[in-house]
Amino acid sequence: MDIVTALIEIGAPGIDEGRFRGYTPLIWAAQNGQEEVMKILLERGHVNPDKPDEKGQTPISHAARNGQAGVVKILLALQNVNPNNSDLGSRRALSYAAQNGHAEVVRVLLERNDVN
């Protein structure tokens, strides 16, 4: 995490860019459950927490697909994250979580009244 903080502080380019399949640093952190890295990026990195990759999948979709309930909670707490965004295949975070048997993520998503 010190490396992430240092890169942000020196103004390293690409903090909200996706060089591999459109995966931003936030997407990488979200899908791998790196909650502390996500918090650093969100607090200091000037990143878009709802920015999709080249397939239209947002950080919350990646987190839901991989069962990262803590990450999903962090993202749902943000005003500018839409859990109902569909990717290019018309799939949403809820469908990824359900398909992969991530009951806790499904529960977290369904606790909100605005999730389809």
N, CA, C and O atoms as CSV, one atom per row, in Angstrom:
chain,resi,resn,atom,element,x,y,z
A,1,MET,N,N,0.812,-1.184,0.000
A,1,MET,CA,C,0.000,0.000,0.000
A,1,MET,C,C,0.858,1.250,0.000
A,1,MET,O,O,0.445,2.291,-0.513
A,2,ASP,N,N,2.040,1.155,0.568
A,2,ASP,CA,C,2.940,2.299,0.546
A,2,ASP,C,C,3.302,2.671,-0.886
A,2,ASP,O,O,3.447,3.849,-1.214
A,3,ILE,N,N,3.445,1.662,-1.732
A,3,ILE,CA,C,3.779,1.919,-3.134
A,3,ILE,C,C,2.627,2.652,-3.819
A,3,ILE,O,O,2.860,3.603,-4.565
A,4,VAL,N,N,1.402,2.227,-3.578
A,4,VAL,CA,C,0.240,2.885,-4.170
A,4,VAL,C,C,0.175,4.334,-3.729
A,4,VAL,O,O,-0.023,5.232,-4.548
A,5,THR,N,N,0.340,4.559,-2.445
A,5,THR,CA,C,0.316,5.924,-1.912
A,5,THR,C,C,1.418,6.766,-2.532
A,5,THR,O,O,1.177,7.908,-2.924
A,6,ALA,N,N,2.609,6.227,-2.624
A,6,ALA,CA,C,3.739,6.965,-3.191
A,6,ALA,C,C,3.494,7.313,-4.650
A,6,ALA,O,O,3.776,8.434,-5.074
A,7,LEU,N,N,2.976,6.377,-5.417
A,7,LEU,CA,C,2.694,6.641,-6.829
A,7,LEU,C,C,1.659,7.746,-6.996
A,7,LEU,O,O,1.792,8.596,-7.876
A,8,ILE,N,N,0.643,7.736,-6.167
A,8,ILE,CA,C,-0.376,8.781,-6.234
A,8,ILE,C,C,0.228,10.130,-5.851
A,8,ILE,O,O,-0.017,11.139,-6.512
A,9,GLU,N,N,1.008,10.139,-4.793
A,9,GLU,CA,C,1.588,11.394,-4.300
A,9,GLU,C,C,2.551,12.030,-5.295
A,9,GLU,O,O,2.645,13.256,-5.355
A,10,ILE,N,N,3.266,11.226,-6.074
A,10,ILE,CA,C,4.176,11.812,-7.062
A,10,ILE,C,C,3.460,12.128,-8.375
A,10,ILE,O,O,4.070,12.636,-9.316
A,11,GLY,N,N,2.173,11.824,-8.430
A,11,GLY,CA,C,1.399,12.141,-9.620
A,11,GLY,C,C,1.644,11.206,-10.778
A,11,GLY,O,O,1.656,11.626,-11.935
A,12,ALA,N,N,1.841,9.934,-10.469
A,12,ALA,CA,C,2.078,8.949,-11.523
A,12,ALA,C,C,0.918,8.942,-12.509
A,12,ALA,O,O,-0.243,8.944,-12.100
A,13,PRO,N,N,1.219,8.934,-13.794
A,13,PRO,CA,C,0.146,8.935,-14.798
A,13,PRO,C,C,-0.572,7.592,-14.846
A,13,PRO,O,O,-0.024,6.567,-14.439
A,14,GLY,N,N,-1.789,7.609,-15.340
A,14,GLY,CA,C,-2.520,6.378,-15.581
A,14,GLY,C,C,-3.313,5.843,-14.413
A,14,GLY,O,O,-3.749,4.693,-14.450
A,15,ILE,N,N,-3.515,6.637,-13.377
A,15,ILE,CA,C,-4.196,6.137,-12.181
A,15,ILE,C,C,-5.655,5.784,-12.473
A,15,ILE,O,O,-6.263,5.009,-11.734
A,16,ASP,N,N,-6.218,6.343,-13.541
A,16,ASP,CA,C,-7.598,6.015,-13.910
A,16,ASP,C,C,-7.667,5.511,-15.349
A,16,ASP,O,O,-8.691,5.650,-16.018
A,17,GLU,N,N,-6.562,4.922,-15.817
A,17,GLU,CA,C,-6.517,4.381,-17.170
A,17,GLU,C,C,-6.414,2.863,-17.113
A,17,GLU,O,O,-5.875,2.286,-16.168
A,18,GLY,N,N,-6.938,2.251,-18.136
A,18,GLY,CA,C,-6.852,0.806,-18.231
A,18,GLY,C,C,-6.044,0.397,-19.435
A,18,GLY,O,O,-6.497,0.549,-20.570
A,19,ARG,N,N,-4.868,-0.112,-19.210
A,19,ARG,CA,C,-3.981,-0.466,-20.318
A,19,ARG,C,C,-4.172,-1.917,-20.790
A,19,ARG,O,O,-3.847,-2.239,-21.932
A,20,PHE,N,N,-4.681,-2.768,-19.943
A,20,PHE,CA,C,-4.914,-4.159,-20.312
A,20,PHE,C,C,-6.403,-4.426,-20.245
A,20,PHE,O,O,-6.977,-4.464,-19.156
A,21,ARG,N,N,-7.028,-4.609,-21.374
A,21,ARG,CA,C,-8.470,-4.854,-21.488
A,21,ARG,C,C,-9.312,-3.769,-20.806
A,21,ARG,O,O,-10.466,-4.007,-20.448
A,22,GLY,N,N,-8.743,-2.606,-20.633
A,22,GLY,CA,C,-9.469,-1.519,-20.004
A,22,GLY,C,C,-9.524,-1.608,-18.486
A,22,GLY,O,O,-10.260,-0.859,-17.843
A,23,TYR,N,N,-8.746,-2.524,-17.909
A,23,TYR,CA,C,-8.739,-2.676,-16.451
A,23,TYR,C,C,-7.966,-1.522,-15.817
A,23,TYR,O,O,-6.766,-1.369,-16.046
A,24,THR,N,N,-8.649,-0.730,-15.036
A,24,THR,CA,C,-8.005,0.344,-14.293
A,24,THR,C,C,-7.395,-0.231,-13.012
A,24,THR,O,O,-7.718,-1.355,-12.630
A,25,PRO,N,N,-6.522,0.522,-12.350
A,25,PRO,CA,C,-6.021,0.042,-11.054
A,25,PRO,C,C,-7.161,-0.263,-10.074
A,25,PRO,O,O,-7.058,-1.190,-9.270
A,26,LEU,N,N,-8.249,0.519,-10.141
A,26,LEU,CA,C,-9.377,0.266,-9.245
A,26,LEU,C,C,-10.052,-1.068,-9.566
A,26,LEU,O,O,-10.451,-1.790,-8.652
A,27,ILE,N,N,-10.183,-1.398,-10.831
A,27,ILE,CA,C,-10.765,-2.697,-11.205
A,27,ILE,C,C,-9.884,-3.838,-10.691
A,27,ILE,O,O,-10.391,-4.809,-10.130
A,28,TRP,N,N,-8.568,-3.723,-10.883
A,28,TRP,CA,C,-7.660,-4.769,-10.389
A,28,TRP,C,C,-7.827,-4.946,-8.887
A,28,TRP,O,O,-7.908,-6.070,-8.393
A,29,ALA,N,N,-7.879,-3.834,-8.163
A,29,ALA,CA,C,-8.032,-3.908,-6.706
A,29,ALA,C,C,-9.377,-4.507,-6.325
A,29,ALA,O,O,-9.456,-5.329,-5.412
A,30,ALA,N,N,-10.440,-4.099,-7.023
A,30,ALA,CA,C,-11.796,-4.579,-6.713
A,30,ALA,C,C,-11.920,-6.083,-6.911
A,30,ALA,O,O,-12.439,-6.782,-6.040
A,31,GLN,N,N,-11.454,-6.582,-8.031
A,31,GLN,CA,C,-11.628,-8.011,-8.303
A,31,GLN,C,C,-10.774,-8.887,-7.406
A,31,GLN,O,O,-11.070,-10.069,-7.231
A,32,ASN,N,N,-9.722,-8.327,-6.840
A,32,ASN,CA,C,-8.834,-9.102,-5.973
A,32,ASN,C,C,-9.052,-8.836,-4.495
A,32,ASN,O,O,-8.293,-9.326,-3.658
A,33,GLY,N,N,-10.083,-8.063,-4.163
A,33,GLY,CA,C,-10.427,-7.835,-2.764
A,33,GLY,C,C,-9.441,-6.962,-2.005
A,33,GLY,O,O,-9.329,-7.072,-0.784
A,34,GLN,N,N,-8.741,-6.116,-2.699
A,34,GLN,CA,C,-7.749,-5.242,-2.081
A,34,GLN,C,C,-8.431,-3.984,-1.542
A,34,GLN,O,O,-8.325,-2.907,-2.130
A,35,GLU,N,N,-9.125,-4.135,-0.425
A,35,GLU,CA,C,-9.937,-3.051,0.127
A,35,GLU,C,C,-9.105,-1.829,0.504
A,35,GLU,O,O,-9.523,-0.700,0.247
A,36,GLU,N,N,-7.953,-2.030,1.100
A,36,GLU,CA,C,-7.127,-0.885,1.506
A,36,GLU,C,C,-6.606,-0.129,0.290
A,36,GLU,O,O,-6.582,1.102,0.293
A,37,VAL,N,N,-6.195,-0.843,-0.737
A,37,VAL,CA,C,-5.741,-0.188,-1.967
A,37,VAL,C,C,-6.892,0.591,-2.583
A,37,VAL,O,O,-6.705,1.715,-3.050
A,38,MET,N,N,-8.072,0.005,-2.588
A,38,MET,CA,C,-9.240,0.705,-3.128
A,38,MET,C,C,-9.495,2.001,-2.374
A,38,MET,O,O,-9.742,3.043,-2.980
A,39,LYS,N,N,-9.435,1.931,-1.056
A,39,LYS,CA,C,-9.681,3.134,-0.252
A,39,LYS,C,C,-8.671,4.223,-0.583
A,39,LYS,O,O,-9.031,5.395,-0.699
A,40,ILE,N,N,-7.417,3.841,-0.735
A,40,ILE,CA,C,-6.386,4.817,-1.086
A,40,ILE,C,C,-6.685,5.433,-2.450
A,40,ILE,O,O,-6.639,6.653,-2.609
A,41,LEU,N,N,-6.988,4.599,-3.418
A,41,LEU,CA,C,-7.289,5.103,-4.758
A,41,LEU,C,C,-8.499,6.026,-4.753
A,41,LEU,O,O,-8.492,7.076,-5.395
A,42,LEU,N,N,-9.532,5.631,-4.030
A,42,LEU,CA,C,-10.760,6.425,-3.999
A,42,LEU,C,C,-10.580,7.742,-3.247
A,42,LEU,O,O,-11.167,8.755,-3.628
A,43,GLU,N,N,-9.785,7.740,-2.198
A,43,GLU,CA,C,-9.593,8.943,-1.395
A,43,GLU,C,C,-8.623,9.922,-2.028
A,43,GLU,O,O,-8.806,11.134,-1.911
A,44,ARG,N,N,-7.600,9.424,-2.694
A,44,ARG,CA,C,-6.533,10.301,-3.164
A,44,ARG,C,C,-6.284,10.259,-4.662
A,44,ARG,O,O,-5.573,11.111,-5.197
A,45,GLY,N,N,-6.849,9.298,-5.328
A,45,GLY,CA,C,-6.448,9.058,-6.703
A,45,GLY,C,C,-7.246,9.735,-7.792
A,45,GLY,O,O,-6.880,9.639,-8.964
A,46,HIS,N,N,-8.313,10.409,-7.450
A,46,HIS,CA,C,-9.149,11.048,-8.471
A,46,HIS,C,C,-9.543,10.038,-9.548
A,46,HIS,O,O,-9.335,10.266,-10.740
A,47,VAL,N,N,-10.107,8.935,-9.109
A,47,VAL,CA,C,-10.524,7.884,-10.031
A,47,VAL,C,C,-12.044,7.842,-10.124
A,47,VAL,O,O,-12.751,8.267,-9.210
A,48,ASN,N,N,-12.521,7.329,-11.228
A,48,ASN,CA,C,-13.945,7.140,-11.438
A,48,ASN,C,C,-14.304,5.739,-10.938
A,48,ASN,O,O,-13.881,4.754,-11.544
A,49,PRO,N,N,-15.071,5.623,-9.853
A,49,PRO,CA,C,-15.371,4.308,-9.291
A,49,PRO,C,C,-16.382,3.502,-10.107
A,49,PRO,O,O,-16.686,2.358,-9.766
A,50,ASP,N,N,-16.895,4.086,-11.165
A,50,ASP,CA,C,-17.884,3.409,-12.002
A,50,ASP,C,C,-17.385,3.265,-13.445
A,50,ASP,O,O,-18.168,2.988,-14.354
A,51,LYS,N,N,-16.083,3.456,-13.645
A,51,LYS,CA,C,-15.510,3.403,-14.992
A,51,LYS,C,C,-15.441,1.957,-15.482
A,51,LYS,O,O,-14.839,1.109,-14.824
A,52,PRO,N,N,-16.055,1.672,-16.632
A,52,PRO,CA,C,-16.058,0.298,-17.144
A,52,PRO,C,C,-14.777,-0.056,-17.897
A,52,PRO,O,O,-14.041,0.812,-18.366
A,53,ASP,N,N,-14.540,-1.362,-17.993
A,53,ASP,CA,C,-13.446,-1.854,-18.826
A,53,ASP,C,C,-13.948,-1.958,-20.264
A,53,ASP,O,O,-15.031,-1.459,-20.569
A,54,GLU,N,N,-13.199,-2.583,-21.138
A,54,GLU,CA,C,-13.590,-2.629,-22.548
A,54,GLU,C,C,-14.826,-3.504,-22.805
A,54,GLU,O,O,-15.415,-3.422,-23.883
A,55,LYS,N,N,-15.225,-4.330,-21.847
A,55,LYS,CA,C,-16.438,-5.138,-21.969
A,55,LYS,C,C,-17.618,-4.511,-21.238
A,55,LYS,O,O,-18.691,-5.109,-21.153
A,56,GLY,N,N,-17.418,-3.314,-20.712
A,56,GLY,CA,C,-18.493,-2.618,-20.015
A,56,GLY,C,C,-18.657,-3.020,-18.562
A,56,GLY,O,O,-19.620,-2.611,-17.914
A,57,GLN,N,N,-17.737,-3.811,-18.041
A,57,GLN,CA,C,-17.827,-4.255,-16.648
A,57,GLN,C,C,-17.156,-3.226,-15.740
A,57,GLN,O,O,-16.017,-2.820,-15.969
A,58,THR,N,N,-17.882,-2.818,-14.717
A,58,THR,CA,C,-17.396,-1.818,-13.779
A,58,THR,C,C,-16.706,-2.500,-12.587
A,58,THR,O,O,-16.787,-3.720,-12.441
A,59,PRO,N,N,-16.033,-1.724,-11.745
A,59,PRO,CA,C,-15.396,-2.334,-10.576
A,59,PRO,C,C,-16.359,-3.160,-9.718
A,59,PRO,O,O,-15.979,-4.211,-9.201
A,60,ILE,N,N,-17.605,-2.690,-9.564
A,60,ILE,CA,C,-18.553,-3.452,-8.731
A,60,ILE,C,C,-18.894,-4.792,-9.380
A,60,ILE,O,O,-19.106,-5.778,-8.673
A,61,SER,N,N,-18.951,-4.845,-10.694
A,61,SER,CA,C,-19.208,-6.116,-11.376
A,61,SER,C,C,-18.058,-7.095,-11.165
A,61,SER,O,O,-18.272,-8.280,-10.910
A,62,HIS,N,N,-16.834,-6.579,-11.275
A,62,HIS,CA,C,-15.656,-7.435,-11.051
A,62,HIS,C,C,-15.636,-7.961,-9.616
A,62,HIS,O,O,-15.359,-9.137,-9.380
A,63,ALA,N,N,-15.928,-7.087,-8.674
A,63,ALA,CA,C,-15.940,-7.493,-7.263
A,63,ALA,C,C,-17.032,-8.535,-7.010
A,63,ALA,O,O,-16.795,-9.531,-6.328
A,64,ALA,N,N,-18.218,-8.306,-7.556
A,64,ALA,CA,C,-19.343,-9.224,-7.359
A,64,ALA,C,C,-19.040,-10.593,-7.967
A,64,ALA,O,O,-19.334,-11.620,-7.355
A,65,ARG,N,N,-18.460,-10.615,-9.152
A,65,ARG,CA,C,-18.136,-11.876,-9.826
A,65,ARG,C,C,-17.155,-12.705,-9.005
A,65,ARG,O,O,-17.201,-13.935,-9.029
A,66,ASN,N,N,-16.265,-12.025,-8.273
A,66,ASN,CA,C,-15.241,-12.732,-7.507
A,66,ASN,C,C,-15.578,-12.877,-6.030
A,66,ASN,O,O,-14.738,-13.322,-5.248
A,67,GLY,N,N,-16.788,-12.510,-5.638
A,67,GLY,CA,C,-17.222,-12.720,-4.259
A,67,GLY,C,C,-16.614,-11.766,-3.245
A,67,GLY,O,O,-16.481,-12.115,-2.072
A,68,GLN,N,N,-16.250,-10.591,-3.669
A,68,GLN,CA,C,-15.602,-9.616,-2.794
A,68,GLN,C,C,-16.648,-8.724,-2.121
A,68,GLN,O,O,-16.838,-7.575,-2.521
A,69,ALA,N,N,-17.315,-9.249,-1.112
A,69,ALA,CA,C,-18.416,-8.544,-0.436
A,69,ALA,C,C,-17.953,-7.235,0.201
A,69,ALA,O,O,-18.674,-6.239,0.143
A,70,GLY,N,N,-16.782,-7.219,0.800
A,70,GLY,CA,C,-16.270,-5.993,1.410
A,70,GLY,C,C,-16.071,-4.894,0.388
A,70,GLY,O,O,-16.373,-3.730,0.650
A,71,VAL,N,N,-15.567,-5.259,-0.767
A,71,VAL,CA,C,-15.367,-4.297,-1.853
A,71,VAL,C,C,-16.714,-3.784,-2.347
A,71,VAL,O,O,-16.878,-2.588,-2.586
A,72,VAL,N,N,-17.673,-4.686,-2.498
A,72,VAL,CA,C,-19.005,-4.277,-2.950
A,72,VAL,C,C,-19.596,-3.268,-1.975
A,72,VAL,O,O,-20.200,-2.284,-2.402
A,73,LYS,N,N,-19.434,-3.492,-0.682
A,73,LYS,CA,C,-19.938,-2.549,0.321
A,73,LYS,C,C,-19.280,-1.180,0.176
A,73,LYS,O,O,-19.953,-0.152,0.248
A,74,ILE,N,N,-17.976,-1.170,-0.027
A,74,ILE,CA,C,-17.253,0.101,-0.203
A,74,ILE,C,C,-17.801,0.851,-1.409
A,74,ILE,O,O,-18.060,2.052,-1.334
A,75,LEU,N,N,-17.974,0.147,-2.514
A,75,LEU,CA,C,-18.451,0.799,-3.732
A,75,LEU,C,C,-19.897,1.260,-3.612
A,75,LEU,O,O,-20.252,2.328,-4.112
A,76,LEU,N,N,-20.731,0.464,-2.954
A,76,LEU,CA,C,-22.141,0.860,-2.792
A,76,LEU,C,C,-22.299,2.099,-1.918
A,76,LEU,O,O,-23.303,2.803,-2.015
A,77,ALA,N,N,-21.324,2.365,-1.077
A,77,ALA,CA,C,-21.383,3.544,-0.205
A,77,ALA,C,C,-21.102,4.839,-0.970
A,77,ALA,O,O,-21.320,5.929,-0.441
A,78,LEU,N,N,-20.625,4.727,-2.198
A,78,LEU,CA,C,-20.309,5.906,-2.998
A,78,LEU,C,C,-21.528,6.363,-3.791
A,78,LEU,O,O,-22.297,5.547,-4.299
A,79,GLN,N,N,-21.689,7.661,-3.888
A,79,GLN,CA,C,-22.838,8.231,-4.595
A,79,GLN,C,C,-22.804,7.968,-6.098
A,79,GLN,O,O,-23.852,7.833,-6.729
A,80,ASN,N,N,-21.614,7.896,-6.666
A,80,ASN,CA,C,-21.498,7.802,-8.119
A,80,ASN,C,C,-21.216,6.387,-8.634
A,80,ASN,O,O,-20.575,6.213,-9.671
A,81,VAL,N,N,-21.696,5.387,-7.907
A,81,VAL,CA,C,-21.600,3.998,-8.362
A,81,VAL,C,C,-23.013,3.474,-8.583
A,81,VAL,O,O,-23.850,3.507,-7.681
A,82,ASN,N,N,-23.265,2.992,-9.792
A,82,ASN,CA,C,-24.570,2.448,-10.141
A,82,ASN,C,C,-24.473,0.925,-10.202
A,82,ASN,O,O,-23.869,0.390,-11.132
A,83,PRO,N,N,-25.053,0.214,-9.231
A,83,PRO,CA,C,-24.956,-1.247,-9.221
A,83,PRO,C,C,-25.765,-1.903,-10.342
A,83,PRO,O,O,-25.644,-3.106,-10.571
A,84,ASN,N,N,-26.580,-1.125,-11.032
A,84,ASN,CA,C,-27.412,-1.672,-12.103
A,84,ASN,C,C,-26.828,-1.473,-13.497
A,84,ASN,O,O,-27.494,-1.770,-14.488
A,85,ASN,N,N,-25.598,-0.978,-13.590
A,85,ASN,CA,C,-24.979,-0.841,-14.906
A,85,ASN,C,C,-24.849,-2.215,-15.542
A,85,ASN,O,O,-24.443,-3.183,-14.898
A,86,SER,N,N,-25.200,-2.279,-16.816
A,86,SER,CA,C,-25.060,-3.526,-17.565
A,86,SER,C,C,-23.786,-3.488,-18.393
A,86,SER,O,O,-23.397,-2.441,-18.910
A,87,ASP,N,N,-23.139,-4.645,-18.512
A,87,ASP,CA,C,-21.975,-4.715,-19.386
A,87,ASP,C,C,-22.450,-4.959,-20.818
A,87,ASP,O,O,-23.653,-4.926,-21.079
A,88,LEU,N,N,-21.540,-5.201,-21.734
A,88,LEU,CA,C,-21.907,-5.388,-23.133
A,88,LEU,C,C,-22.769,-6.632,-23.356
A,88,LEU,O,O,-23.447,-6.746,-24.377
A,89,GLY,N,N,-22.739,-7.555,-22.407
A,89,GLY,CA,C,-23.559,-8.758,-22.489
A,89,GLY,C,C,-24.842,-8.644,-21.682
A,89,GLY,O,O,-25.515,-9.646,-21.437
A,90,SER,N,N,-25.184,-7.431,-21.269
A,90,SER,CA,C,-26.390,-7.126,-20.489
A,90,SER,C,C,-26.382,-7.770,-19.106
A,90,SER,O,O,-27.443,-8.037,-18.542
A,91,ARG,N,N,-25.212,-8.017,-18.566
A,91,ARG,CA,C,-25.103,-8.608,-17.227
A,91,ARG,C,C,-24.772,-7.524,-16.221
A,91,ARG,O,O,-24.097,-6.544,-16.532
A,92,ARG,N,N,-25.259,-7.722,-15.018
A,92,ARG,CA,C,-25.062,-6.776,-13.933
A,92,ARG,C,C,-24.339,-7.451,-12.776
A,92,ARG,O,O,-24.143,-8.667,-12.763
A,93,ALA,N,N,-23.951,-6.636,-11.814
A,93,ALA,CA,C,-23.234,-7.157,-10.651
A,93,ALA,C,C,-24.009,-8.284,-9.971
A,93,ALA,O,O,-23.421,-9.300,-9.599
A,94,LEU,N,N,-25.310,-8.116,-9.808
A,94,LEU,CA,C,-26.127,-9.128,-9.146
A,94,LEU,C,C,-26.091,-10.458,-9.894
A,94,LEU,O,O,-25.998,-11.516,-9.272
A,95,SER,N,N,-26.163,-10.410,-11.211
A,95,SER,CA,C,-26.153,-11.666,-11.968
A,95,SER,C,C,-24.795,-12.359,-11.871
A,95,SER,O,O,-24.731,-13.587,-11.817
A,96,TYR,N,N,-23.714,-11.584,-11.849
A,96,TYR,CA,C,-22.386,-12.192,-11.675
A,96,TYR,C,C,-22.272,-12.873,-10.319
A,96,TYR,O,O,-21.781,-13.997,-10.224
A,97,ALA,N,N,-22.726,-12.193,-9.269
A,97,ALA,CA,C,-22.641,-12.772,-7.928
A,97,ALA,C,C,-23.490,-14.036,-7.824
A,97,ALA,O,O,-23.047,-15.040,-7.268
A,98,ALA,N,N,-24.695,-13.987,-8.352
A,98,ALA,CA,C,-25.598,-15.143,-8.273
A,98,ALA,C,C,-25.047,-16.324,-9.072
A,98,ALA,O,O,-25.050,-17.455,-8.586
A,99,GLN,N,N,-24.581,-16.071,-10.279
A,99,GLN,CA,C,-24.067,-17.149,-11.121
A,99,GLN,C,C,-22.889,-17.866,-10.472
A,99,GLN,O,O,-22.726,-19.076,-10.632
A,100,ASN,N,N,-22.079,-17.122,-9.747
A,100,ASN,CA,C,-20.880,-17.706,-9.150
A,100,ASN,C,C,-21.084,-18.151,-7.707
A,100,ASN,O,O,-20.126,-18.513,-7.024
A,101,GLY,N,N,-22.333,-18.126,-7.244
A,101,GLY,CA,C,-22.654,-18.647,-5.921
A,101,GLY,C,C,-22.151,-17.816,-4.755
A,101,GLY,O,O,-21.884,-18.352,-3.679
A,102,HIS,N,N,-22.021,-16.520,-4.955
A,102,HIS,CA,C,-21.528,-15.640,-3.894
A,102,HIS,C,C,-22.706,-15.058,-3.124
A,102,HIS,O,O,-23.114,-13.917,-3.342
A,103,ALA,N,N,-23.242,-15.874,-2.215
A,103,ALA,CA,C,-24.463,-15.520,-1.480
A,103,ALA,C,C,-24.314,-14.237,-0.674
A,103,ALA,O,O,-25.255,-13.447,-0.603
A,104,GLU,N,N,-23.162,-14.015,-0.070
A,104,GLU,CA,C,-22.988,-12.803,0.728
A,104,GLU,C,C,-23.065,-11.558,-0.145
A,104,GLU,O,O,-23.664,-10.558,0.252
A,105,VAL,N,N,-22.468,-11.608,-1.326
A,105,VAL,CA,C,-22.531,-10.464,-2.242
A,105,VAL,C,C,-23.969,-10.255,-2.709
A,105,VAL,O,O,-24.433,-9.117,-2.789
A,106,VAL,N,N,-24.672,-11.332,-3.016
A,106,VAL,CA,C,-26.075,-11.221,-3.413
A,106,VAL,C,C,-26.868,-10.546,-2.299
A,106,VAL,O,O,-27.672,-9.652,-2.566
A,107,ARG,N,N,-26.652,-10.961,-1.061
A,107,ARG,CA,C,-27.352,-10.365,0.079
A,107,ARG,C,C,-27.043,-8.878,0.204
A,107,ARG,O,O,-27.948,-8.065,0.391
A,108,VAL,N,N,-25.766,-8.525,0.102
A,108,VAL,CA,C,-25.354,-7.117,0.206
A,108,VAL,C,C,-26.039,-6.278,-0.870
A,108,VAL,O,O,-26.526,-5.180,-0.597
A,109,LEU,N,N,-26.072,-6.797,-2.076
A,109,LEU,CA,C,-26.707,-6.055,-3.171
A,109,LEU,C,C,-28.212,-5.922,-2.967
A,109,LEU,O,O,-28.787,-4.860,-3.204
A,110,LEU,N,N,-28.843,-7.003,-2.526
A,110,LEU,CA,C,-30.307,-6.980,-2.374
A,110,LEU,C,C,-30.774,-6.213,-1.145
A,110,LEU,O,O,-31.966,-5.943,-1.000
A,111,GLU,N,N,-29.853,-5.863,-0.264
A,111,GLU,CA,C,-30.223,-5.024,0.878
A,111,GLU,C,C,-30.624,-3.624,0.436
A,111,GLU,O,O,-31.290,-2.892,1.168
A,112,ARG,N,N,-30.209,-3.269,-0.763
A,112,ARG,CA,C,-30.559,-1.955,-1.318
A,112,ARG,C,C,-31.853,-2.063,-2.105
A,112,ARG,O,O,-32.101,-3.063,-2.780
A,113,ASN,N,N,-32.661,-1.044,-2.014
A,113,ASN,CA,C,-33.938,-1.029,-2.733
A,113,ASN,C,C,-33.787,-0.742,-4.220
A,113,ASN,O,O,-34.701,-1.015,-4.997
A,114,ASP,N,N,-32.658,-0.202,-4.619
A,114,ASP,CA,C,-32.490,0.218,-6.007
A,114,ASP,C,C,-31.774,-0.789,-6.894
A,114,ASP,O,O,-31.491,-0.479,-8.051
A,115,VAL,N,N,-31.473,-1.979,-6.398
A,115,VAL,CA,C,-30.779,-2.982,-7.209
A,115,VAL,C,C,-31.797,-3.851,-7.915
A,115,VAL,O,O,-32.696,-4.421,-7.298
A,116,ASN,N,N,-31.629,-3.939,-9.246
A,116,ASN,CA,C,-32.496,-4.811,-10.062
A,116,ASN,C,C,-31.941,-6.209,-10.070
A,116,ASN,O,O,-32.517,-7.098,-10.696
